Amino acid sequence: MNTFGNIFRLTSFGESHGVAVGGIVDGCPAGITLDMDFIRQELNRRRPGQSSLTTPRKEADKVEFISGLYEGKTTGTPIGFIVRNENQHSADYDNLKEVFRPSHADYAYHIKYGIRDPRGGGRSSARETIARCVAGAIAKLILNQRNIRIQAYTSRIGNIRLKGSYKDYDLDATETNAVRCPDALKASEMAALIEKAKSEGDSVGGMINCVIKGAPAGIGEPVFGKLHAALGGAMLSINAVKGFDYGDGFDAPLYKGSEHNDEFFNDNGTINVRTNHSGGIQGGVSNGQDIYFRVVFKATATLLRDQHTVDKDGNETVLKAKGRHDACVIPRAVPIVEAMAAMTMLDYLLLSEAK
């Protein structure tokens, strides 16, 4: 299952230390002008080496489109693209060939396939998400034409978290700091926590919030194609994600039904709701309100300190990873969350229009 989507589909390929990673986008409408500067900007938000908080691996992450475009516009045929890997240090992984890294995909891949690429995790590496960001950028360009905006931000690193909802912050401030948190003071505290974990050879997890504004009512299916289920599946496909909720989500038990119900009212001739505890989705279908959700990420599994593990023969050993790794994936995962949300929303819009 290397393909995501129903109508707007992405098939990704490539490994962390292979020649390149890339993808094929099928089902993209024809006649869309691709803003290359925007696509490059989206990739820059994800790329390594952008601050002291991220892995120092230096990659330009320059995308090369090889099909599906004519004079800068989509033709309706498959859009093929690659991003070449230029800064691999494969020797850093020589000590991992015979052992299983704790909480990585090593053991599961070994059992499933009988073979694995130990260099940066191979296909399980988060470098695969480059393809998602390219396809997500294309989806964003199309959604922008429909006045649908998607914005994610860091809401928690470790035990440091934002209070309140997305409405309490200026989300345009998200890109003003390396943590991608719209609160400057909390961003500073989060950065310090990441730096501390990094100095100790450790890692830290966190949470990303995302809001989708402008989505029309009526998107999604009532039973097995629920919009929130599609968004949840998209988010849970991202490396290191451990949880997803939408609307009030796991806070819903704090409310009585009389407090949680979103009451309807006549808003100058338009049906509206007084609250949005449902997160813009009811019965699996969008209701025209803001769609908002949270995505939880675990701490990075690769640690630059001793960890107990076993080799492929079951012999116990001690592993100390080498190389360049993120002490926290959250800042670089913000654009990935947006990309998956954009692809999901565009795919479900096209499904709705195809009926």
CORPE-V278703 format. One record per pair of residues at least 12 apart in sequence whose ideal C-beta (glycine too) atoms are under 10 Angstrom apart, sorted by the first residue. I is the first residue (numbers start at 1). GAP is how many residues later the second one is. If there is no record, write none. Layout:
i = (I I)
gap = (GAP GAP)
This chain:
i = (1 2 2 2 2 2 3 3 3 4 4 4 4 4 4 4 4 4 4 4 5 5 5 5 5 5 5 5 5 5 5 5 5 5 6 6 6 6 6 6 6 6 6 7 7 7 7 7 7 7 7 7 7 7 7 7 8 8 8 8 8 8 8 8 8 8 8 8 8 8 8 8 8 8 8 9 9 9 9 9 9 9 9 9 9 10 10 10 10 10 10 10 10 10 10 10 10 10 10 10 10 10 10 11 11 11 11 11 11 11 11 12 12 12 12 12 12 12 12 12 12 13 13 13 13 14 14 14 14 14 14 14 14 14 14 14 15 15 15 15 15 15 15 15 15 15 15 15 16 16 16 16 16 16 16 16 16 16 16 16 16 16 16 16 17 17 17 17 17 17 17 17 17 17 17 17 17 17 17 18 18 18 18 18 18 18 18 18 18 19 19 19 19 20 20 20 20 20 20 20 20 21 21 21 21 21 21 21 21 21 21 21 21 21 21 22 22 22 22 22 22 22 22 22 22 22 22 22 23 23 23 23 23 23 23 23 23 23 23 23 23 23 24 24 24 24 24 24 24 24 24 25 25 25 25 25 25 25 25 25 25 25 25 25 25 26 26 26 26 26 26 27 27 27 27 27 27 28 28 28 28 28 28 28 28 28 28 28 28 28 28 29 29 29 29 29 29 29 30 30 30 30 30 30 30 31 31 31 31 32 32 32 32 32 32 32 32 32 32 32 33 33 33 33 33 33 33 34 34 34 34 34 34 34 34 34 34 35 35 35 35 35 35 36 36 36 36 38 38 38 38 38 39 39 39 39 39 39 39 39 39 39 39 40 40 40 40 40 40 41 41 41 42 42 42 42 42 42 42 42 42 42 42 42 42 43 43 43 43 43 43 43 43 43 43 43 44 44 44 44 45 45 45 45 45 45 45 45 45 45 45 46 46 46 46 46 46 46 46 46 46 46 46 46 46 46 46 46 47 47 47 47 47 47 47 47 47 47 48 48 48 48 48 48 48 48 49 49 49 50 50 50 51 51 51 51 51 51 51 52 52 52 52 52 52 53 53 53 53 53 53 53 53 53 53 53 53 53 53 53 53 54 54 54 54 54 54 54 54 54 54 54 55 55 55 55 55 55 55 55 55 55 56 56 56 56 56 57 57 57 57 57 57 57 57 57 57 57 58 58 58 59 59 59 59 59 59 59 59 60 60 60 60 61 61 61 61 61 61 61 61 62 62 62 62 63 63 63 63 63 63 63 63 63 64 64 64 64 64 65 65 65 65 65 66 66 66 66 67 67 67 68 68 68 69 74 74 74 79 79 79 81 81 81 81 81 82 82 82 83 83 83 83 83 85 85 85 87 88 88 88 89 89 89 89 89 90 90 90 90 90 91 91 91 92 92 92 92 92 92 92 93 93 93 93 93 93 93 93 93 94 94 94 95 95 95 95 95 95 96 96 96 96 96 96 96 96 96 96 96 97 97 97 97 97 97 98 98 98 98 98 98 98 99 99 99 99 99 99 99 99 99 99 100 100 100 100 100 100 100 100 100 101 101 101 101 101 101 101 101 101 102 102 102 102 102 102 102 102 102 103 103 103 103 103 103 103 103 103 104 104 104 104 104 104 104 104 105 105 105 105 105 105 105 106 106 106 106 106 106 106 107 107 107 108 109 109 109 109 110 116 119 120 120 120 120 121 121 121 124 125 126 126 126 126 126 126 126 126 126 127 128 128 129 129 129 129 129 129 129 129 129 130 130 131 132 132 132 132 132 132 132 132 132 132 132 133 133 133 133 133 133 133 134 135 135 135 135 135 136 136 136 136 136 136 136 136 136 136 136 136 137 137 137 137 138 138 138 138 139 139 139 139 139 139 139 139 139 139 139 140 140 140 140 140 140 140 140 141 141 142 142 142 142 142 143 143 143 143 143 143 143 143 143 144 144 146 146 146 146 146 146 147 147 147 147 148 148 148 148 148 148 148 148 148 148 149 149 149 149 149 149 149 149 149 150 150 150 150 150 150 150 150 150 150 150 150 150 150 150 151 151 151 151 151 151 151 151 151 151 151 151 151 151 151 151 152 152 152 152 152 152 152 152 152 152 152 152 152 152 152 152 152 152 152 152 152 153 153 153 153 153 153 153 153 153 153 153 153 153 153 153 153 153 153 153 154 154 154 154 154 154 154 154 154 154 154 154 154 154 154 154 154 154 154 154 154 155 155 155 155 155 155 155 155 155 155 155 155 155 155 156 156 156 156 156 156 156 156 156 156 156 156 157 157 157 157 157 157 157 157 157 157 157 157 157 157 157 157 157 157 157 158 158 158 158 158 158 158 158 158 158 158 158 158 159 159 159 159 160 160 160 160 160 160 160 160 160 160 160 160 160 161 161 161 161 161 162 162 162 162 162 162 162 162 163 163 164 165 165 165 165 165 165 166 166 166 166 166 166 166 167 167 167 167 168 168 169 169 169 169 169 170 170 171 171 171 173 174 174 175 175 177 177 177 178 178 178 178 179 179 179 179 179 179 179 179 179 180 180 180 180 180 180 180 181 181 181 181 182 187 190 190 190 190 190 191 191 193 193 193 194 194 194 194 194 194 195 195 196 197 197 197 197 197 198 198 198 198 198 198 199 199 200 200 200 200 201 201 201 201 201 201 201 201 202 202 202 202 202 202 203 203 203 203 203 203 203 203 203 203 203 203 203 203 204 204 204 204 204 204 204 204 205 205 205 205 205 205 205 205 205 205 206 206 206 206 206 206 206 206 206 206 206 207 207 207 207 207 207 207 208 208 208 208 208 208 208 208 208 208 208 208 208 208 208 208 209 209 209 209 209 209 210 210 210 210 210 210 210 210 210 210 210 210 210 211 211 211 211 211 211 211 212 212 212 212 212 212 212 212 212 212 212 212 212 212 213 213 213 213 213 214 214 214 214 215 215 215 215 215 215 215 215 215 215 215 215 216 216 216 216 216 217 217 217 217 217 217 217 217 218 218 218 218 218 219 219 219 219 219 219 219 219 219 219 219 219 219 219 219 220 220 220 220 220 220 220 220 220 220 221 221 221 221 221 221 222 222 222 223 223 224 225 225 225 225 226 226 226 226 227 227 227 227 227 227 227 227 227 227 227 227 228 228 228 228 228 228 228 228 228 228 228 228 228 228 228 228 229 229 229 229 230 230 230 230 230 230 230 230 231 231 231 231 231 231 231 231 231 231 231 231 232 232 232 232 232 232 233 233 234 234 234 234 234 234 234 234 234 234 235 235 235 235 235 235 235 235 235 235 236 236 237 238 238 238 238 238 238 238 238 239 239 239 239 239 239 239 240 240 240 240 240 240 240 240 240 240 240 240 241 241 241 241 241 241 241 241 241 242 242 242 242 242 243 243 243 243 243 244 244 244 244 245 245 245 245 245 246 246 246 246 246 246 246 246 247 247 247 247 247 247 247 247 247 247 247 247 247 247 248 248 248 248 248 248 248 249 249 249 249 249 250 250 251 251 252 252 252 255 259 259 260 260 260 261 261 261 261 261 262 262 262 262 262 262 262 262 262 262 263 264 270 271 271 272 272 272 273 273 273 275 276 276 276 276 278 279 279 279 279 280 280 281 285 285 286 286 286 286 291 291 293 293 294 295 295 295 295 295 295 295 297 297 297 297 297 298 299 299 299 299 300 300 300 300 300 300 301 301 301 302 302 302 302 302 302 302 302 303 303 303 303 303 304 304 304 304 304 304 304 305 305 305 306 306 306 306 307 307 307)
gap = (236 21 22 121 126 129 20 21 23 19 127 128 131 229 230 233 336 339 340 343 20 21 22 130 134 225 229 338 339 341 342 343 345 346 21 219 224 338 341 342 344 345 348 19 20 21 22 339 340 341 342 343 344 345 346 347 17 18 19 20 21 127 130 131 134 334 335 336 337 338 339 340 341 342 343 14 15 16 17 18 19 69 126 334 338 13 14 15 16 17 18 69 121 122 124 125 126 128 129 329 330 333 337 12 13 14 15 67 69 120 124 12 13 111 116 117 118 119 120 122 123 69 110 115 118 68 69 70 71 108 109 111 113 114 116 117 70 73 102 104 105 106 107 108 109 110 112 113 41 69 72 74 77 101 103 104 105 106 107 108 109 110 111 112 68 70 71 72 73 75 76 100 101 102 103 104 105 108 110 66 67 70 99 101 102 104 105 107 109 63 65 66 69 44 61 62 63 64 65 66 110 40 60 61 62 63 64 102 104 106 107 108 109 110 113 41 42 43 44 58 59 60 61 62 106 108 109 112 40 55 56 57 58 59 60 105 107 108 109 110 111 112 42 43 44 54 55 56 57 107 111 40 42 43 49 53 54 55 56 106 109 110 113 114 318 42 50 51 52 53 54 49 51 52 319 320 323 40 46 47 48 49 50 51 107 110 111 113 114 318 322 45 47 113 116 317 321 324 38 40 43 44 45 46 47 42 43 44 45 37 40 41 42 43 44 47 106 109 110 113 36 38 39 40 41 108 112 31 34 35 38 39 40 45 103 104 107 37 102 103 105 106 109 27 29 36 101 99 100 102 103 106 24 26 42 94 95 96 97 98 99 101 102 20 21 22 23 94 97 96 134 294 21 91 92 94 95 96 98 99 293 294 296 297 300 16 17 18 19 20 40 87 90 91 94 292 16 17 89 291 88 92 130 135 286 287 289 290 291 293 294 15 80 81 83 84 86 87 88 90 285 286 287 288 289 290 292 293 12 13 14 15 36 80 83 86 285 288 13 39 78 79 276 277 278 284 12 38 275 128 281 282 126 127 128 140 143 280 281 126 139 142 143 146 275 104 124 125 126 127 137 138 141 142 145 273 274 275 277 278 279 124 140 144 270 271 272 273 274 275 277 278 71 245 247 268 269 270 271 272 274 277 31 267 268 269 270 28 29 30 31 32 63 70 266 267 268 269 28 29 266 24 25 26 27 28 29 68 71 23 24 26 27 22 23 24 25 66 69 72 73 20 21 22 24 18 19 20 21 67 68 70 71 74 16 17 18 19 20 14 15 16 17 69 13 14 15 16 12 13 14 12 13 70 12 64 67 68 55 56 59 49 50 53 54 57 48 49 52 44 47 48 50 51 35 42 45 237 31 32 39 30 31 233 234 235 27 28 29 30 233 28 231 232 27 28 229 230 231 232 233 24 25 26 27 28 29 228 229 230 24 25 228 23 224 225 226 227 228 20 22 23 24 25 206 213 223 225 226 227 19 20 21 22 214 215 20 212 213 214 215 217 219 19 208 210 211 212 213 216 218 219 220 16 18 209 210 211 212 214 217 219 17 20 200 201 202 206 208 218 220 199 200 201 205 206 207 208 217 219 137 195 196 197 198 199 200 204 206 12 14 17 20 197 198 205 217 16 17 18 19 20 134 196 12 15 16 18 195 203 206 202 203 205 16 12 13 14 15 202 196 204 182 203 204 205 118 180 181 115 114 112 113 114 174 200 203 206 207 210 112 110 111 108 109 110 203 204 206 207 210 211 206 209 208 102 105 106 203 204 205 206 207 208 210 211 199 202 203 205 206 207 209 205 204 205 207 208 211 14 199 200 201 202 203 204 205 206 207 208 210 198 201 202 205 201 204 205 208 199 200 201 202 203 204 205 206 207 208 210 195 198 199 201 202 203 205 206 201 205 200 203 204 207 208 69 71 72 198 199 200 202 203 206 70 198 68 69 70 199 200 203 66 67 68 69 64 65 66 67 68 143 194 197 198 201 22 62 63 64 65 66 141 189 193 60 61 62 63 64 65 141 187 188 189 190 191 192 194 195 15 20 21 23 24 31 58 59 60 61 62 141 183 186 187 190 14 19 22 28 56 57 58 59 60 141 142 143 181 182 183 184 185 186 187 188 189 13 16 18 20 21 22 26 27 28 29 30 34 55 56 57 58 181 184 185 20 23 24 25 26 27 28 29 32 33 36 52 53 54 55 143 174 176 177 179 180 14 26 27 28 31 35 51 52 53 54 55 139 140 175 25 30 34 49 50 51 52 53 138 140 141 174 22 24 29 30 32 33 34 35 36 37 40 47 48 49 50 140 171 173 174 31 32 35 36 38 39 45 46 47 48 141 170 172 30 34 45 47 19 21 26 27 28 29 30 31 32 33 34 44 46 20 25 29 45 46 19 20 21 24 25 28 45 47 20 23 19 44 46 83 111 125 127 16 43 44 45 47 124 126 44 109 123 125 14 15 12 13 14 17 40 12 13 38 40 42 14 13 160 159 160 13 14 154 12 13 16 153 12 13 14 15 27 149 151 152 155 28 150 151 152 153 154 155 25 149 150 153 27 144 14 16 138 140 141 137 140 13 134 135 12 132 133 134 136 137 132 133 131 102 103 106 130 131 102 106 127 128 129 130 105 128 103 104 105 127 102 103 104 105 119 120 124 126 97 98 101 102 103 125 37 95 96 97 98 99 100 101 102 122 123 124 125 126 93 94 95 96 123 124 125 126 35 37 91 92 93 94 95 123 124 125 34 89 90 91 92 93 122 123 124 125 127 35 36 87 88 89 90 123 27 30 33 85 86 87 88 89 121 122 123 125 126 128 129 130 83 84 85 86 125 128 21 25 36 81 82 83 84 85 124 127 128 130 131 68 69 79 80 81 82 130 19 67 68 69 74 78 79 80 81 126 129 130 132 133 67 76 77 78 79 74 76 77 131 12 65 66 71 72 73 74 75 76 130 133 134 70 71 72 133 136 54 63 65 68 69 70 71 72 67 68 69 70 134 61 62 65 66 67 68 69 72 125 126 129 130 132 133 134 61 62 63 64 65 66 67 128 131 132 62 63 64 127 130 131 61 62 63 60 61 60 59 60 123 126 55 57 58 59 19 53 54 55 56 57 58 59 64 117 118 121 16 17 18 19 21 50 51 52 53 54 55 56 57 58 63 65 15 17 52 55 54 110 113 114 115 117 118 121 13 15 48 50 60 62 64 109 110 113 114 117 12 13 14 61 63 112 107 111 61 103 105 106 107 108 109 110 111 113 58 59 60 61 62 101 102 105 106 109 59 104 103 57 59 91 95 98 99 101 102 58 59 61 62 90 94 97 55 56 57 58 59 60 61 86 88 89 90 93 54 55 56 57 88 92 95 96 99 53 54 55 56 57 51 52 53 54 55 49 50 51 52 34 48 49 50 51 32 33 34 35 45 46 47 48 13 15 29 30 31 32 33 34 35 42 44 45 46 47 12 27 28 29 30 31 44 28 30 43 44 45 44 46 26 43 25 26 27 22 16 18 15 17 18 12 13 14 16 17 12 13 14 15 16 17 18 20 25 27 12 23 18 16 17 15 16 17 14 15 16 14 13 14 15 16 13 12 13 14 15 12 13 12 63 67 59 62 63 66 50 54 44 48 43 35 38 39 41 42 45 46 31 32 33 36 40 31 28 29 30 31 25 26 27 28 29 30 20 24 28 17 19 20 21 22 23 24 25 16 17 18 22 24 16 17 18 19 20 21 23 14 15 16 12 13 14 15 12 13 14)
